[in-house]
Amino acid sequence: MNKIHKTAIIENNSVIGSNVTIGPYCVIEDGVKIANNNILYSSVCISGETEIGDGNIFYPFCSIGSL
């Protein structure tokens, strides 16, 4: 079961696996694929054509896939 904070922004053309936690103020843009068992703490941004594998932890204010 996913836990997605109500302030997170997840665009329509992104894919979120199972057992994923997405914290407050995270942004997941179009084209992003997040596999199972990932944790995104607050204010994480993932953009571009980025694929995240299983079992990762992203700490506050990190940015993945941006230029």
Predicted model as a PDB file, atoms N, CA, C, CB and O in Angstrom, pLDDT in the B-factor column:
MODEL        1                                                                  
ATOM      1  N   MET A   1       0.840  -1.180   0.000  1.00 91.00           N  
ATOM      2  CA  MET A   1       0.000   0.000   0.000  1.00 91.00           C  
ATOM      3  C   MET A   1       0.889   1.248   0.000  1.00 91.00           C  
ATOM      4  CB  MET A   1      -0.958  -0.005   1.222  1.00 91.00           C  
ATOM      5  O   MET A   1       1.790   1.378   0.828  1.00 91.00           O  
ATOM      6  N   ASN A   2       0.631   2.140  -0.913  1.00 97.00           N  
ATOM      7  CA  ASN A   2       1.396   3.382  -1.017  1.00 97.00           C  
ATOM      8  C   ASN A   2       0.918   4.397   0.009  1.00 97.00           C  
ATOM      9  CB  ASN A   2       1.285   3.966  -2.429  1.00 97.00           C  
ATOM     10  O   ASN A   2      -0.261   4.447   0.358  1.00 97.00           O  
ATOM     11  N   LYS A   3       1.859   5.202   0.483  1.00 98.00           N  
ATOM     12  CA  LYS A   3       1.546   6.310   1.378  1.00 98.00           C  
ATOM     13  C   LYS A   3       2.006   7.577   0.678  1.00 98.00           C  
ATOM     14  CB  LYS A   3       2.232   6.141   2.792  1.00 98.00           C  
ATOM     15  O   LYS A   3       3.205   7.840   0.585  1.00 98.00           O  
ATOM     16  N   ILE A   4       1.062   8.356   0.187  1.00 98.00           N  
ATOM     17  CA  ILE A   4       1.384   9.576  -0.557  1.00 98.00           C  
ATOM     18  C   ILE A   4       0.791  10.768   0.181  1.00 98.00           C  
ATOM     19  CB  ILE A   4       0.845   9.506  -2.024  1.00 98.00           C  
ATOM     20  O   ILE A   4      -0.420  10.846   0.384  1.00 98.00           O  
ATOM     21  N   HIS A   5       1.649  11.684   0.577  1.00 98.00           N  
ATOM     22  CA  HIS A   5       1.199  12.865   1.305  1.00 98.00           C  
ATOM     23  C   HIS A   5       0.313  13.725   0.413  1.00 98.00           C  
ATOM     24  CB  HIS A   5       2.401  13.680   1.818  1.00 98.00           C  
ATOM     25  O   HIS A   5       0.518  13.790  -0.799  1.00 98.00           O  
ATOM     26  N   LYS A   6      -0.662  14.378   1.013  1.00 98.00           N  
ATOM     27  CA  LYS A   6      -1.626  15.168   0.233  1.00 98.00           C  
ATOM     28  C   LYS A   6      -1.004  16.370  -0.457  1.00 98.00           C  
ATOM     29  CB  LYS A   6      -2.739  15.637   1.125  1.00 98.00           C  
ATOM     30  O   LYS A   6      -1.603  16.900  -1.393  1.00 98.00           O  
ATOM     31  N   THR A   7       0.174  16.825  -0.038  1.00 98.00           N  
ATOM     32  CA  THR A   7       0.819  17.965  -0.694  1.00 98.00           C  
ATOM     33  C   THR A   7       1.773  17.549  -1.815  1.00 98.00           C  
ATOM     34  CB  THR A   7       1.573  18.781   0.330  1.00 98.00           C  
ATOM     35  O   THR A   7       2.317  18.407  -2.510  1.00 98.00           O  
ATOM     36  N   ALA A   8       1.978  16.253  -1.996  1.00 98.00           N  
ATOM     37  CA  ALA A   8       2.858  15.779  -3.073  1.00 98.00           C  
ATOM     38  C   ALA A   8       2.194  16.026  -4.426  1.00 98.00           C  
ATOM     39  CB  ALA A   8       3.188  14.267  -2.896  1.00 98.00           C  
ATOM     40  O   ALA A   8       0.975  15.926  -4.561  1.00 98.00           O  
ATOM     41  N   ILE A   9       3.008  16.346  -5.413  1.00 98.00           N  
ATOM     42  CA  ILE A   9       2.520  16.550  -6.782  1.00 98.00           C  
ATOM     43  C   ILE A   9       3.046  15.403  -7.631  1.00 98.00           C  
ATOM     44  CB  ILE A   9       2.975  17.948  -7.365  1.00 98.00           C  
ATOM     45  O   ILE A   9       4.255  15.243  -7.802  1.00 98.00           O  
ATOM     46  N   ILE A  10       2.128  14.610  -8.157  1.00 98.00           N  
ATOM     47  CA  ILE A  10       2.495  13.466  -8.989  1.00 98.00           C  
ATOM     48  C   ILE A  10       1.773  13.621 -10.317  1.00 98.00           C  
ATOM     49  CB  ILE A  10       2.132  12.098  -8.294  1.00 98.00           C  
ATOM     50  O   ILE A  10       0.546  13.541 -10.377  1.00 98.00           O  
ATOM     51  N   GLU A  11       2.534  13.843 -11.382  1.00 97.00           N  
ATOM     52  CA  GLU A  11       1.930  14.080 -12.686  1.00 97.00           C  
ATOM     53  C   GLU A  11       1.354  12.787 -13.263  1.00 97.00           C  
ATOM     54  CB  GLU A  11       2.960  14.679 -13.650  1.00 97.00           C  
ATOM     55  O   GLU A  11       1.760  11.687 -12.889  1.00 97.00           O  
ATOM     56  N   ASN A  12       0.410  12.943 -14.170  1.00 96.00           N  
ATOM     57  CA  ASN A  12      -0.385  11.820 -14.694  1.00 96.00           C  
ATOM     58  C   ASN A  12       0.419  10.742 -15.405  1.00 96.00           C  
ATOM     59  CB  ASN A  12      -1.408  12.339 -15.631  1.00 96.00           C  
ATOM     60  O   ASN A  12       0.076   9.564 -15.313  1.00 96.00           O  
ATOM     61  N   ASN A  13       1.467  11.112 -16.104  1.00 96.00           N  
ATOM     62  CA  ASN A  13       2.216  10.131 -16.896  1.00 96.00           C  
ATOM     63  C   ASN A  13       3.439   9.591 -16.159  1.00 96.00           C  
ATOM     64  CB  ASN A  13       2.651  10.751 -18.208  1.00 96.00           C  
ATOM     65  O   ASN A  13       4.462   9.285 -16.772  1.00 96.00           O  
ATOM     66  N   SER A  14       3.320   9.478 -14.848  1.00 98.00           N  
ATOM     67  CA  SER A  14       4.365   8.839 -14.053  1.00 98.00           C  
ATOM     68  C   SER A  14       3.830   7.499 -13.556  1.00 98.00           C  
ATOM     69  CB  SER A  14       4.812   9.750 -12.855  1.00 98.00           C  
ATOM     70  O   SER A  14       2.619   7.286 -13.494  1.00 98.00           O  
ATOM     71  N   VAL A  15       4.748   6.599 -13.203  1.00 98.00           N  
ATOM     72  CA  VAL A  15       4.365   5.261 -12.741  1.00 98.00           C  
ATOM     73  C   VAL A  15       4.946   5.066 -11.350  1.00 98.00           C  
ATOM     74  CB  VAL A  15       4.865   4.139 -13.728  1.00 98.00           C  
ATOM     75  O   VAL A  15       6.146   5.240 -11.135  1.00 98.00           O  
ATOM     76  N   ILE A  16       4.084   4.703 -10.408  1.00 98.00           N  
ATOM     77  CA  ILE A  16       4.501   4.489  -9.031  1.00 98.00           C  
ATOM     78  C   ILE A  16       4.226   3.029  -8.678  1.00 98.00           C  
ATOM     79  CB  ILE A  16       3.759   5.464  -8.051  1.00 98.00           C  
ATOM     80  O   ILE A  16       3.100   2.554  -8.828  1.00 98.00           O  
ATOM     81  N   GLY A  17       5.259   2.312  -8.205  1.00 98.00           N  
ATOM     82  CA  GLY A  17       5.118   0.911  -7.823  1.00 98.00           C  
ATOM     83  C   GLY A  17       4.341   0.754  -6.526  1.00 98.00           C  
ATOM     84  O   GLY A  17       3.647   1.674  -6.094  1.00 98.00           O  
ATOM     85  N   SER A  18       4.461  -0.412  -5.909  1.00 98.00           N  
ATOM     86  CA  SER A  18       3.750  -0.671  -4.661  1.00 98.00           C  
ATOM     87  C   SER A  18       4.672  -0.466  -3.462  1.00 98.00           C  
ATOM     88  CB  SER A  18       3.179  -2.096  -4.654  1.00 98.00           C  
ATOM     89  O   SER A  18       5.896  -0.544  -3.570  1.00 98.00           O  
ATOM     90  N   ASN A  19       4.047  -0.201  -2.321  1.00 98.00           N  
ATOM     91  CA  ASN A  19       4.759   0.026  -1.061  1.00 98.00           C  
ATOM     92  C   ASN A  19       5.756   1.185  -1.181  1.00 98.00           C  
ATOM     93  CB  ASN A  19       5.491  -1.254  -0.631  1.00 98.00           C  
ATOM     94  O   ASN A  19       6.896   1.089  -0.727  1.00 98.00           O  
ATOM     95  N   VAL A  20       5.304   2.277  -1.798  1.00 98.00           N  
ATOM     96  CA  VAL A  20       6.122   3.476  -1.974  1.00 98.00           C  
ATOM     97  C   VAL A  20       5.581   4.563  -1.043  1.00 98.00           C  
ATOM     98  CB  VAL A  20       6.116   3.958  -3.473  1.00 98.00           C  
ATOM     99  O   VAL A  20       4.374   4.801  -0.988  1.00 98.00           O  
ATOM    100  N   THR A  21       6.480   5.213  -0.319  1.00 98.00           N  
ATOM    101  CA  THR A  21       6.112   6.327   0.546  1.00 98.00           C  
ATOM    102  C   THR A  21       6.621   7.611  -0.093  1.00 98.00           C  
ATOM    103  CB  THR A  21       6.689   6.147   1.988  1.00 98.00           C  
ATOM    104  O   THR A  21       7.809   7.738  -0.391  1.00 98.00           O  
ATOM    105  N   ILE A  22       5.708   8.566  -0.302  1.00 98.00           N  
ATOM    106  CA  ILE A  22       6.063   9.858  -0.892  1.00 98.00           C  
ATOM    107  C   ILE A  22       5.650  10.933   0.095  1.00 98.00           C  
ATOM    108  CB  ILE A  22       5.374  10.072  -2.294  1.00 98.00           C  
ATOM    109  O   ILE A  22       4.469  11.093   0.403  1.00 98.00           O  
ATOM    110  N   GLY A  23       6.638  11.669   0.587  1.00 98.00           N  
ATOM    111  CA  GLY A  23       6.419  12.646   1.646  1.00 98.00           C  
ATOM    112  C   GLY A  23       5.896  13.977   1.151  1.00 98.00           C  
ATOM    113  O   GLY A  23       5.636  14.155  -0.039  1.00 98.00           O  
ATOM    114  N   PRO A  24       5.744  14.914   2.080  1.00 98.00           N  
ATOM    115  CA  PRO A  24       5.190  16.226   1.737  1.00 98.00           C  
ATOM    116  C   PRO A  24       6.069  17.004   0.772  1.00 98.00           C  
ATOM    117  CB  PRO A  24       4.983  17.038   2.988  1.00 98.00           C  
ATOM    118  O   PRO A  24       7.297  16.955   0.835  1.00 98.00           O  
ATOM    119  N   TYR A  25       5.406  17.718  -0.116  1.00 98.00           N  
ATOM    120  CA  TYR A  25       6.023  18.633  -1.073  1.00 98.00           C  
ATOM    121  C   TYR A  25       6.959  17.967  -2.079  1.00 98.00           C  
ATOM    122  CB  TYR A  25       6.775  19.673  -0.334  1.00 98.00           C  
ATOM    123  O   TYR A  25       7.795  18.640  -2.682  1.00 98.00           O  
ATOM    124  N   CYS A  26       6.830  16.672  -2.262  1.00 98.00           N  
ATOM    125  CA  CYS A  26       7.593  15.997  -3.314  1.00 98.00           C  
ATOM    126  C   CYS A  26       6.958  16.295  -4.666  1.00 98.00           C  
ATOM    127  CB  CYS A  26       7.656  14.462  -3.063  1.00 98.00           C  
ATOM    128  O   CYS A  26       5.755  16.538  -4.753  1.00 98.00           O  
ATOM    129  N   VAL A  27       7.775  16.275  -5.724  1.00 98.00           N  
ATOM    130  CA  VAL A  27       7.290  16.475  -7.083  1.00 98.00           C  
ATOM    131  C   VAL A  27       7.803  15.318  -7.934  1.00 98.00           C  
ATOM    132  CB  VAL A  27       7.752  17.862  -7.662  1.00 98.00           C  
ATOM    133  O   VAL A  27       9.008  15.086  -8.032  1.00 98.00           O  
ATOM    134  N   ILE A  28       6.863  14.597  -8.547  1.00 98.00           N  
ATOM    135  CA  ILE A  28       7.187  13.503  -9.450  1.00 98.00           C  
ATOM    136  C   ILE A  28       6.644  13.906 -10.825  1.00 98.00           C  
ATOM    137  CB  ILE A  28       6.575  12.119  -8.949  1.00 98.00           C  
ATOM    138  O   ILE A  28       5.431  13.987 -11.014  1.00 98.00           O  
ATOM    139  N   GLU A  29       7.530  14.155 -11.770  1.00 98.00           N  
ATOM    140  CA  GLU A  29       7.112  14.672 -13.074  1.00 98.00           C  
ATOM    141  C   GLU A  29       6.791  13.554 -14.062  1.00 98.00           C  
ATOM    142  CB  GLU A  29       8.193  15.566 -13.649  1.00 98.00           C  
ATOM    143  O   GLU A  29       7.066  12.382 -13.807  1.00 98.00           O  
ATOM    144  N   ASP A  30       6.201  13.944 -15.200  1.00 97.00           N  
ATOM    145  CA  ASP A  30       5.880  12.995 -16.274  1.00 97.00           C  
ATOM    146  C   ASP A  30       7.117  12.229 -16.703  1.00 97.00           C  
ATOM    147  CB  ASP A  30       5.270  13.726 -17.480  1.00 97.00           C  
ATOM    148  O   ASP A  30       8.212  12.789 -16.755  1.00 97.00           O  
ATOM    149  N   GLY A  31       6.946  10.944 -17.012  1.00 96.00           N  
ATOM    150  CA  GLY A  31       8.037  10.126 -17.523  1.00 96.00           C  
ATOM    151  C   GLY A  31       8.833   9.409 -16.451  1.00 96.00           C  
ATOM    152  O   GLY A  31       9.701   8.597 -16.769  1.00 96.00           O  
ATOM    153  N   VAL A  32       8.556   9.691 -15.190  1.00 98.00           N  
ATOM    154  CA  VAL A  32       9.279   9.059 -14.088  1.00 98.00           C  
ATOM    155  C   VAL A  32       8.629   7.714 -13.757  1.00 98.00           C  
ATOM    156  CB  VAL A  32       9.298   9.983 -12.835  1.00 98.00           C  
ATOM    157  O   VAL A  32       7.404   7.591 -13.724  1.00 98.00           O  
ATOM    158  N   LYS A  33       9.472   6.713 -13.514  1.00 98.00           N  
ATOM    159  CA  LYS A  33       9.004   5.395 -13.086  1.00 98.00           C  
ATOM    160  C   LYS A  33       9.689   5.060 -11.773  1.00 98.00           C  
ATOM    161  CB  LYS A  33       9.292   4.299 -14.172  1.00 98.00           C  
ATOM    162  O   LYS A  33      10.917   5.026 -11.693  1.00 98.00           O  
ATOM    163  N   ILE A  34       8.896   4.816 -10.753  1.00 98.00           N  
ATOM    164  CA  ILE A  34       9.419   4.469  -9.440  1.00 98.00           C  
ATOM    165  C   ILE A  34       8.968   3.052  -9.119  1.00 98.00           C  
ATOM    166  CB  ILE A  34       8.940   5.480  -8.344  1.00 98.00           C  
ATOM    167  O   ILE A  34       7.770   2.771  -9.074  1.00 98.00           O  
ATOM    168  N   ALA A  35       9.931   2.156  -8.894  1.00 98.00           N  
ATOM    169  CA  ALA A  35       9.617   0.755  -8.603  1.00 98.00           C  
ATOM    170  C   ALA A  35       9.146   0.607  -7.151  1.00 98.00           C  
ATOM    171  CB  ALA A  35      10.854  -0.148  -8.865  1.00 98.00           C  
ATOM    172  O   ALA A  35       8.853   1.601  -6.486  1.00 98.00           O  
ATOM    173  N   ASN A  36       9.079  -0.609  -6.676  1.00 98.00           N  
ATOM    174  CA  ASN A  36       8.520  -0.937  -5.364  1.00 98.00           C  
ATOM    175  C   ASN A  36       9.472  -0.610  -4.219  1.00 98.00           C  
ATOM    176  CB  ASN A  36       8.156  -2.399  -5.314  1.00 98.00           C  
ATOM    177  O   ASN A  36      10.688  -0.530  -4.387  1.00 98.00           O  
ATOM    178  N   ASN A  37       8.862  -0.425  -3.038  1.00 98.00           N  
ATOM    179  CA  ASN A  37       9.591  -0.310  -1.769  1.00 98.00           C  
ATOM    180  C   ASN A  37      10.572   0.851  -1.710  1.00 98.00           C  
ATOM    181  CB  ASN A  37      10.329  -1.573  -1.508  1.00 98.00           C  
ATOM    182  O   ASN A  37      11.695   0.697  -1.232  1.00 98.00           O  
ATOM    183  N   ASN A  38      10.150   2.008  -2.194  1.00 98.00           N  
ATOM    184  CA  ASN A  38      10.970   3.218  -2.135  1.00 98.00           C  
ATOM    185  C   ASN A  38      10.392   4.196  -1.121  1.00 98.00           C  
ATOM    186  CB  ASN A  38      11.067   3.882  -3.526  1.00 98.00           C  
ATOM    187  O   ASN A  38       9.186   4.214  -0.875  1.00 98.00           O  
ATOM    188  N   ILE A  39      11.262   5.002  -0.539  1.00 98.00           N  
ATOM    189  CA  ILE A  39      10.850   6.047   0.394  1.00 98.00           C  
ATOM    190  C   ILE A  39      11.397   7.378  -0.105  1.00 98.00           C  
ATOM    191  CB  ILE A  39      11.348   5.742   1.848  1.00 98.00           C  
ATOM    192  O   ILE A  39      12.598   7.526  -0.336  1.00 98.00           O  
ATOM    193  N   LEU A  40      10.501   8.340  -0.268  1.00 98.00           N  
ATOM    194  CA  LEU A  40      10.888   9.701  -0.615  1.00 98.00           C  
ATOM    195  C   LEU A  40      10.463  10.579   0.549  1.00 98.00           C  
ATOM    196  CB  LEU A  40      10.237  10.177  -1.975  1.00 98.00           C  
ATOM    197  O   LEU A  40       9.271  10.765   0.793  1.00 98.00           O  
ATOM    198  N   TYR A  41      11.449  11.122   1.273  1.00 98.00           N  
ATOM    199  CA  TYR A  41      11.128  12.025   2.359  1.00 98.00           C  
ATOM    200  C   TYR A  41      10.694  13.365   1.759  1.00 98.00           C  
ATOM    201  CB  TYR A  41      12.345  12.200   3.323  1.00 98.00           C  
ATOM    202  O   TYR A  41      10.525  13.459   0.543  1.00 98.00           O  
ATOM    203  N   SER A  42      10.514  14.377   2.558  1.00 98.00           N  
ATOM    204  CA  SER A  42       9.931  15.631   2.085  1.00 98.00           C  
ATOM    205  C   SER A  42      10.785  16.344   1.043  1.00 98.00           C  
ATOM    206  CB  SER A  42       9.704  16.547   3.246  1.00 98.00           C  
ATOM    207  O   SER A  42      12.012  16.246   1.044  1.00 98.00           O  
ATOM    208  N   SER A  43      10.108  17.059   0.162  1.00 98.00           N  
ATOM    209  CA  SER A  43      10.712  17.975  -0.811  1.00 98.00           C  
ATOM    210  C   SER A  43      11.690  17.314  -1.774  1.00 98.00           C  
ATOM    211  CB  SER A  43      11.415  19.068  -0.089  1.00 98.00           C  
ATOM    212  O   SER A  43      12.709  17.908  -2.128  1.00 98.00           O  
ATOM    213  N   VAL A  44      11.392  16.102  -2.197  1.00 98.00           N  
ATOM    214  CA  VAL A  44      12.202  15.406  -3.195  1.00 98.00           C  
ATOM    215  C   VAL A  44      11.604  15.688  -4.566  1.00 98.00           C  
ATOM    216  CB  VAL A  44      12.266  13.864  -2.911  1.00 98.00           C  
ATOM    217  O   VAL A  44      10.384  15.660  -4.726  1.00 98.00           O  
ATOM    218  N   CYS A  45      12.450  15.958  -5.558  1.00 98.00           N  
ATOM    219  CA  CYS A  45      11.998  16.194  -6.929  1.00 98.00           C  
ATOM    220  C   CYS A  45      12.641  15.148  -7.843  1.00 98.00           C  
ATOM    221  CB  CYS A  45      12.355  17.649  -7.400  1.00 98.00           C  
ATOM    222  O   CYS A  45      13.862  14.998  -7.875  1.00 98.00           O  
ATOM    223  N   ILE A  46      11.795  14.429  -8.584  1.00 98.00           N  
ATOM    224  CA  ILE A  46      12.298  13.473  -9.568  1.00 98.00           C  
ATOM    225  C   ILE A  46      11.686  13.842 -10.907  1.00 98.00           C  
ATOM    226  CB  ILE A  46      11.956  11.987  -9.170  1.00 98.00           C  
ATOM    227  O   ILE A  46      10.465  13.922 -11.037  1.00 98.00           O  
ATOM    228  N   SER A  47      12.537  14.067 -11.909  1.00 98.00           N  
ATOM    229  CA  SER A  47      12.067  14.546 -13.203  1.00 98.00           C  
ATOM    230  C   SER A  47      12.761  13.807 -14.336  1.00 98.00           C  
ATOM    231  CB  SER A  47      12.299  16.050 -13.334  1.00 98.00           C  
ATOM    232  O   SER A  47      13.587  12.922 -14.111  1.00 98.00           O  
ATOM    233  N   GLY A  48      12.408  14.187 -15.556  1.00 96.00           N  
ATOM    234  CA  GLY A  48      13.014  13.585 -16.740  1.00 96.00           C  
ATOM    235  C   GLY A  48      12.538  12.160 -16.959  1.00 96.00           C  
ATOM    236  O   GLY A  48      11.603  11.695 -16.308  1.00 96.00           O  
ATOM    237  N   GLU A  49      13.187  11.482 -17.876  1.00 96.00           N  
ATOM    238  CA  GLU A  49      12.879  10.073 -18.152  1.00 96.00           C  
ATOM    239  C   GLU A  49      13.690   9.211 -17.181  1.00 96.00           C  
ATOM    240  CB  GLU A  49      13.203   9.695 -19.654  1.00 96.00           C  
ATOM    241  O   GLU A  49      14.607   8.496 -17.586  1.00 96.00           O  
ATOM    242  N   THR A  50      13.345   9.287 -15.923  1.00 98.00           N  
ATOM    243  CA  THR A  50      14.110   8.653 -14.854  1.00 98.00           C  
ATOM    244  C   THR A  50      13.409   7.393 -14.370  1.00 98.00           C  
ATOM    245  CB  THR A  50      14.318   9.627 -13.686  1.00 98.00           C  
ATOM    246  O   THR A  50      12.200   7.399 -14.139  1.00 98.00           O  
ATOM    247  N   GLU A  51      14.167   6.316 -14.218  1.00 98.00           N  
ATOM    248  CA  GLU A  51      13.643   5.068 -13.672  1.00 98.00           C  
ATOM    249  C   GLU A  51      14.364   4.761 -12.370  1.00 98.00           C  
ATOM    250  CB  GLU A  51      13.803   3.899 -14.684  1.00 98.00           C  
ATOM    251  O   GLU A  51      15.592   4.672 -12.336  1.00 98.00           O  
ATOM    252  N   ILE A  52      13.601   4.600 -11.307  1.00 98.00           N  
ATOM    253  CA  ILE A  52      14.134   4.300  -9.987  1.00 98.00           C  
ATOM    254  C   ILE A  52      13.849   2.826  -9.693  1.00 98.00           C  
ATOM    255  CB  ILE A  52      13.508   5.238  -8.890  1.00 98.00           C  
ATOM    256  O   ILE A  52      12.703   2.385  -9.791  1.00 98.00           O  
ATOM    257  N   GLY A  53      14.871   2.073  -9.337  1.00 98.00           N  
ATOM    258  CA  GLY A  53      14.714   0.656  -9.021  1.00 98.00           C  
ATOM    259  C   GLY A  53      14.096   0.442  -7.646  1.00 98.00           C  
ATOM    260  O   GLY A  53      13.622   1.388  -7.016  1.00 98.00           O  
ATOM    261  N   ASP A  54      14.104  -0.803  -7.185  1.00 98.00           N  
ATOM    262  CA  ASP A  54      13.510  -1.177  -5.905  1.00 98.00           C  
ATOM    263  C   ASP A  54      14.377  -0.750  -4.722  1.00 98.00           C  
ATOM    264  CB  ASP A  54      13.280  -2.677  -5.858  1.00 98.00           C  
ATOM    265  O   ASP A  54      15.605  -0.716  -4.808  1.00 98.00           O  
ATOM    266  N   GLY A  55      13.700  -0.422  -3.608  1.00 98.00           N  
ATOM    267  CA  GLY A  55      14.330  -0.302  -2.312  1.00 98.00           C  
ATOM    268  C   GLY A  55      15.296   0.837  -2.097  1.00 98.00           C  
ATOM    269  O   GLY A  55      16.372   0.625  -1.537  1.00 98.00           O  
ATOM    270  N   ASN A  56      14.952   2.043  -2.524  1.00 98.00           N  
ATOM    271  CA  ASN A  56      15.817   3.209  -2.328  1.00 98.00           C  
ATOM    272  C   ASN A  56      15.226   4.171  -1.318  1.00 98.00           C  
ATOM    273  CB  ASN A  56      16.053   3.928  -3.650  1.00 98.00           C  
ATOM    274  O   ASN A  56      14.022   4.159  -1.062  1.00 98.00           O  
ATOM    275  N   ILE A  57      16.079   5.000  -0.750  1.00 98.00           N  
ATOM    276  CA  ILE A  57      15.643   6.065   0.151  1.00 98.00           C  
ATOM    277  C   ILE A  57      16.185   7.382  -0.382  1.00 98.00           C  
ATOM    278  CB  ILE A  57      16.124   5.808   1.623  1.00 98.00           C  
ATOM    279  O   ILE A  57      17.382   7.511  -0.641  1.00 98.00           O  
ATOM    280  N   PHE A  58      15.295   8.362  -0.546  1.00 98.00           N  
ATOM    281  CA  PHE A  58      15.669   9.692  -1.019  1.00 98.00           C  
ATOM    282  C   PHE A  58      15.416  10.684   0.105  1.00 98.00           C  
ATOM    283  CB  PHE A  58      14.875  10.087  -2.307  1.00 98.00           C  
ATOM    284  O   PHE A  58      14.299  10.799   0.609  1.00 98.00           O  
ATOM    285  N   TYR A  59      16.460  11.393   0.489  1.00 98.00           N  
ATOM    286  CA  TYR A  59      16.390  12.293   1.631  1.00 98.00           C  
ATOM    287  C   TYR A  59      15.935  13.695   1.207  1.00 98.00           C  
ATOM    288  CB  TYR A  59      17.751  12.366   2.327  1.00 98.00           C  
ATOM    289  O   TYR A  59      15.996  14.035   0.026  1.00 98.00           O  
ATOM    290  N   PRO A  60      15.478  14.510   2.173  1.00 98.00           N  
ATOM    291  CA  PRO A  60      14.900  15.816   1.852  1.00 98.00           C  
ATOM    292  C   PRO A  60      15.781  16.677   0.942  1.00 98.00           C  
ATOM    293  CB  PRO A  60      14.627  16.564   3.121  1.00 98.00           C  
ATOM    294  O   PRO A  60      17.003  16.736   1.084  1.00 98.00           O  
ATOM    295  N   PHE A  61      15.115  17.325   0.021  1.00 98.00           N  
ATOM    296  CA  PHE A  61      15.683  18.316  -0.896  1.00 98.00           C  
ATOM    297  C   PHE A  61      16.602  17.748  -1.962  1.00 98.00           C  
ATOM    298  CB  PHE A  61      16.428  19.324  -0.121  1.00 98.00           C  
ATOM    299  O   PHE A  61      17.344  18.506  -2.587  1.00 98.00           O  
ATOM    300  N   CYS A  62      16.580  16.437  -2.194  1.00 97.00           N  
ATOM    301  CA  CYS A  62      17.388  15.924  -3.302  1.00 97.00           C  
ATOM    302  C   CYS A  62      16.610  16.071  -4.609  1.00 97.00           C  
ATOM    303  CB  CYS A  62      17.783  14.435  -3.061  1.00 97.00           C  
ATOM    304  O   CYS A  62      15.379  16.090  -4.624  1.00 97.00           O  
ATOM    305  N   SER A  63      17.350  16.172  -5.683  1.00 97.00           N  
ATOM    306  CA  SER A  63      16.778  16.333  -7.010  1.00 97.00           C  
ATOM    307  C   SER A  63      17.423  15.290  -7.928  1.00 97.00           C  
ATOM    308  CB  SER A  63      16.998  17.793  -7.555  1.00 97.00           C  
ATOM    309  O   SER A  63      18.646  15.242  -8.059  1.00 97.00           O  
ATOM    310  N   ILE A  64      16.605  14.469  -8.549  1.00 98.00           N  
ATOM    311  CA  ILE A  64      17.069  13.389  -9.394  1.00 98.00           C  
ATOM    312  C   ILE A  64      16.526  13.589 -10.809  1.00 98.00           C  
ATOM    313  CB  ILE A  64      16.636  12.016  -8.820  1.00 98.00           C  
ATOM    314  O   ILE A  64      15.335  13.846 -10.984  1.00 98.00           O  
ATOM    315  N   GLY A  65      17.374  13.475 -11.800  1.00 96.00           N  
ATOM    316  CA  GLY A  65      16.948  13.535 -13.195  1.00 96.00           C  
ATOM    317  C   GLY A  65      16.820  14.921 -13.784  1.00 96.00           C  
ATOM    318  O   GLY A  65      16.450  15.059 -14.950  1.00 96.00           O  
ATOM    319  N   SER A  66      17.114  15.945 -13.015  1.00 91.00           N  
ATOM    320  CA  SER A  66      16.997  17.292 -13.558  1.00 91.00           C  
ATOM    321  C   SER A  66      18.328  17.738 -14.144  1.00 91.00           C  
ATOM    322  CB  SER A  66      16.529  18.278 -12.475  1.00 91.00           C  
ATOM    323  O   SER A  66      19.382  17.197 -13.811  1.00 91.00           O  
ATOM    324  N   LEU A  67      18.260  18.730 -15.018  1.00 80.00           N  
ATOM    325  CA  LEU A  67      19.475  19.245 -15.653  1.00 80.00           C  
ATOM    326  C   LEU A  67      20.109  20.324 -14.827  1.00 80.00           C  
ATOM    327  CB  LEU A  67      19.175  19.773 -17.035  1.00 80.00           C  
ATOM    328  O   LEU A  67      21.142  20.871 -15.212  1.00 80.00           O  
TER     329      LEU A  67                                                      
ENDMDL                                                                          
END                                                                             
